[in-house]
């Protein structure tokens, strides 16, 4: 059985994935932080005093 894909070759697939990653990084989804590092900085300051 032969499967016909939407991308003609590996380079096309790579370009599609690269474009999607670039889009994600440039927009809000790529800028979201999952860990608030300011709390860790505050703890470091308290331990240093």
C-alpha positions as protocol buffer text, in pm:
chain_id: "A"
residue {
  index: 1
  type: UNK
  ca { x: 0 y: 0 z: 0 }
}
residue {
  index: 2
  type: UNK
  ca { x: 140 y: 338 z: -99 }
}
residue {
  index: 3
  type: UNK
  ca { x: 59 y: 643 z: 112 }
}
residue {
  index: 4
  type: UNK
  ca { x: 58 y: 984 z: -53 }
}
residue {
  index: 5
  type: UNK
  ca { x: 158 y: 1256 z: 191 }
}
residue {
  index: 6
  type: UNK
  ca { x: 84 y: 1624 z: 183 }
}
residue {
  index: 7
  type: UNK
  ca { x: 455 y: 1711 z: 192 }
}
residue {
  index: 8
  type: UNK
  ca { x: 661 y: 1601 z: -108 }
}
residue {
  index: 9
  type: UNK
  ca { x: 987 y: 1540 z: 79 }
}
residue {
  index: 10
  type: UNK
  ca { x: 1171 y: 1566 z: 412 }
}
residue {
  index: 11
  type: UNK
  ca { x: 1286 y: 1922 z: 348 }
}
residue {
  index: 12
  type: UNK
  ca { x: 927 y: 2040 z: 312 }
}
residue {
  index: 13
  type: UNK
  ca { x: 837 y: 1878 z: 643 }
}
residue {
  index: 14
  type: UNK
  ca { x: 1138 y: 2037 z: 811 }
}
residue {
  index: 15
  type: UNK
  ca { x: 1050 y: 2380 z: 672 }
}
residue {
  index: 16
  type: UNK
  ca { x: 691 y: 2343 z: 797 }
}
residue {
  index: 17
  type: UNK
  ca { x: 802 y: 2246 z: 1148 }
}
residue {
  index: 18
  type: UNK
  ca { x: 1061 y: 2526 z: 1156 }
}
residue {
  index: 19
  type: UNK
  ca { x: 803 y: 2785 z: 1049 }
}
residue {
  index: 20
  type: UNK
  ca { x: 563 y: 2666 z: 1321 }
}
residue {
  index: 21
  type: UNK
  ca { x: 832 y: 2684 z: 1590 }
}
residue {
  index: 22
  type: UNK
  ca { x: 931 y: 3032 z: 1475 }
}
residue {
  index: 23
  type: UNK
  ca { x: 568 y: 3145 z: 1490 }
}
residue {
  index: 24
  type: UNK
  ca { x: 528 y: 3002 z: 1841 }
}
residue {
  index: 25
  type: UNK
  ca { x: 841 y: 3177 z: 1970 }
}
residue {
  index: 26
  type: UNK
  ca { x: 743 y: 3512 z: 1820 }
}
residue {
  index: 27
  type: UNK
  ca { x: 393 y: 3514 z: 1971 }
}
residue {
  index: 28
  type: UNK
  ca { x: 250 y: 3500 z: 2321 }
}
residue {
  index: 29
  type: UNK
  ca { x: 264 y: 3122 z: 2356 }
}
residue {
  index: 30
  type: UNK
  ca { x: 641 y: 3125 z: 2338 }
}
residue {
  index: 31
  type: UNK
  ca { x: 672 y: 3396 z: 2603 }
}
residue {
  index: 32
  type: UNK
  ca { x: 464 y: 3231 z: 2873 }
}
residue {
  index: 33
  type: UNK
  ca { x: 653 y: 3130 z: 3183 }
}
residue {
  index: 34
  type: UNK
  ca { x: 551 y: 2831 z: 3382 }
}
residue {
  index: 35
  type: UNK
  ca { x: 762 y: 2904 z: 3689 }
}
residue {
  index: 36
  type: UNK
  ca { x: 780 y: 3239 z: 3864 }
}
residue {
  index: 37
  type: UNK
  ca { x: 1154 y: 3279 z: 3926 }
}
residue {
  index: 38
  type: UNK
  ca { x: 1108 y: 3593 z: 4139 }
}
residue {
  index: 39
  type: UNK
  ca { x: 1006 y: 3379 z: 4439 }
}
residue {
  index: 40
  type: UNK
  ca { x: 1331 y: 3184 z: 4414 }
}
residue {
  index: 41
  type: UNK
  ca { x: 1527 y: 3510 z: 4395 }
}
residue {
  index: 42
  type: UNK
  ca { x: 1354 y: 3633 z: 4710 }
}
residue {
  index: 43
  type: UNK
  ca { x: 1448 y: 3313 z: 4893 }
}
residue {
  index: 44
  type: UNK
  ca { x: 1812 y: 3354 z: 4789 }
}
residue {
  index: 45
  type: UNK
  ca { x: 1814 y: 3709 z: 4923 }
}
residue {
  index: 46
  type: UNK
  ca { x: 1663 y: 3600 z: 5255 }
}
residue {
  index: 47
  type: UNK
  ca { x: 1918 y: 3320 z: 5297 }
}
residue {
  index: 48
  type: UNK
  ca { x: 2203 y: 3560 z: 5227 }
}
residue {
  index: 49
  type: UNK
  ca { x: 2102 y: 3799 z: 5509 }
}
